[in-house]
Amino acid sequence: MTLFLILVIVAIVLGLIGAVAEGLFYLLIIGIVVFIGALVYLVLHIRRSGRRPLDVRGEGLGAALSGARAGPPGVAGYEKRSEVTCG
């Protein structure tokens, strides 16, 4: 993400210089190209990271699918869901 931020800042600076300074229109074009490159980088970075939801209780996928809860045996609230009864 730091690289993305640096690319966006560079694109803004180049774009401003290219728009304001006479005869440096090519810097505006380069700034636009750098900005588009930064957006492409961001999309690829987000796709590649594939963030999964954080497992707060530290159970892991197997325990979550089986319905078991991690914890010491015999402590209320940590039994398997299938063993919990109402009434």
C-alpha positions in Angstrom: 0.0 0.0 0.0 2.9 2.3 0.5 3.9 1.9 -3.1 0.4 2.8 -4.2 0.4 6.0 -2.1 3.8 7.0 -3.4 2.7 6.4 -7.0 -0.5 8.5 -6.5 1.6 11.4 -5.0 4.0 11.3 -7.9 1.1 11.2 -10.3 -0.4 14.3 -8.7 2.8 16.2 -8.6 3.6 15.4 -12.2 0.1 16.3 -13.3 0.1 19.6 -11.5 3.5 20.6 -12.9 2.5 19.4 -16.4 -0.8 21.4 -16.2 0.7 24.6 -14.8 4.2 24.9 -16.4 4.3 26.1 -20.0 5.8 23.6 -22.4 5.7 20.6 -20.0 2.5 19.1 -21.1 4.2 15.8 -21.4 4.5 15.7 -17.6 0.7 15.8 -17.4 0.5 12.7 -19.7 3.2 10.9 -17.7 1.2 11.7 -14.5 -1.9 10.3 -15.9 -0.1 7.1 -17.0 1.5 6.8 -13.5 -2.0 7.2 -11.9 -3.5 4.5 -14.1 -0.6 2.3 -13.2 -1.2 2.9 -9.5 -4.8 1.9 -9.9 -3.8 -1.3 -11.7 -1.3 -2.1 -9.0 -4.0 -1.5 -6.3 -6.4 -3.9 -8.1 -3.8 -6.6 -8.5 -2.7 -6.2 -4.9 -6.2 -6.6 -3.5 -6.9 -9.6 -5.7 -3.7 -11.3 -4.9 -4.0 -10.8 -1.1 -7.3 -12.6 -0.9 -7.9 -11.7 2.7 -9.9 -14.1 4.7 -12.1 -13.2 7.7 -10.2 -13.1 11.0 -10.9 -16.1 13.2 -11.3 -14.4 16.5 -11.5 -17.5 18.7 -8.6 -19.2 17.0 -10.6 -22.3 16.2 -9.6 -22.9 12.6 -11.7 -24.1 9.7 -12.1 -27.8 10.9 -13.6 -26.8 14.3 -15.8 -24.2 12.7 -17.3 -26.7 10.2 -17.8 -29.4 12.8 -19.6 -27.1 15.2 -17.1 -27.6 18.0 -15.8 -24.8 20.1 -12.3 -24.6 21.4 -11.9 -24.5 25.2 -11.4 -26.6 28.3 -13.7 -29.6 28.6 -16.5 -29.3 31.1 -16.7 -25.5 30.9 -20.1 -24.0 30.1 -20.4 -22.6 26.6 -17.6 -24.7 25.1 -19.6 -27.9 24.4 -20.4 -29.0 20.9 -23.4 -27.3 19.6 -25.2 -30.6 19.0 -25.0 -31.4 22.7 -26.5 -28.1 23.9 -30.2 -28.6 24.9 -32.9 -26.1 25.6 -35.0 -26.5 28.6 
